[in-house]
Amino acid sequence: MEGHAIVTVMFRIPNRSDIPIEFVVDTGFTDELCLPPEAVALLGLRFKYAMPVNLADNSQVTLPVHEAIILWNGEEREVRIIATG
């Protein structure tokens, strides 16, 4: 993706090989990672809760938040994944 900062995050899925996924870095967004709902389903990520979100156009939606284990700097880390397009 030309012109965008990209980082590869390694997902650790129980009973499967680690799965690398590339993410575009959004410097205006903090905390969670976002994946399309189809990817969340394919990875079998566990649902945690629904979260109200304010979008860039100032509209509000409720999005599902899931839990994943990633490898970051050689260490396992639990992260939240927002399922959105």
Secondary structure, DSSP 8 states (H G I E B T S, - for coil): -TTS-EEEEEEE-TTS--EEEEEE--TT--S-EEE-HHHHHHHT-EEEEEEEEE-TTS-EEEEEEEEEEEEETTEEEEEEEEE--
